[in-house]
Amino acid sequence: MANILLLMPNLEAEELHYIDSLVRDFSDVQVNQFATLYNAKRKDPQTILLLTLIGFLGVNGVQRFVLDQVGMGILYLLTGGLCFIGTIVDLVNHKKLTFEFNQKVARQVASMVNSMVPRV
């Protein structure tokens, strides 16, 4: 876990634990590749929070587009964030939404790294 913490110091405890469980059997080279790719693709909860707040300025659903939830993004855009109720729920749950997205990205990146470099 120390190697992951050094490569990705901005991870919160829950995300760090999840990442550690994914890369536990990886070599150092694979862990470095994983960290590079994952850092490029992961979303920061603070960014999602700010994008959700933009919904109160009239542009609802931007956070859903960024989290690759295009259908929900269009729905929020057309319904005013479901009359702001969805936007408020997203405001409260921004960390959960981001963590779920980052879990999906981490699994994809781990699978990609695992298939690229043979284990040592």
Buried (B, 14 or more C-beta within 10 A) or exposed (E): EEBBEEBBEEBEEEBBEBBBEBBEEBBEBBBBBBBEBBEEEBBEBEEBBEBBBBBEEEEBBBBBBBBEBEEBBEBBBEBBBBEBEBBBBBBEBBBEBBBEBBBEBBEEBBEEBBEEBEEE
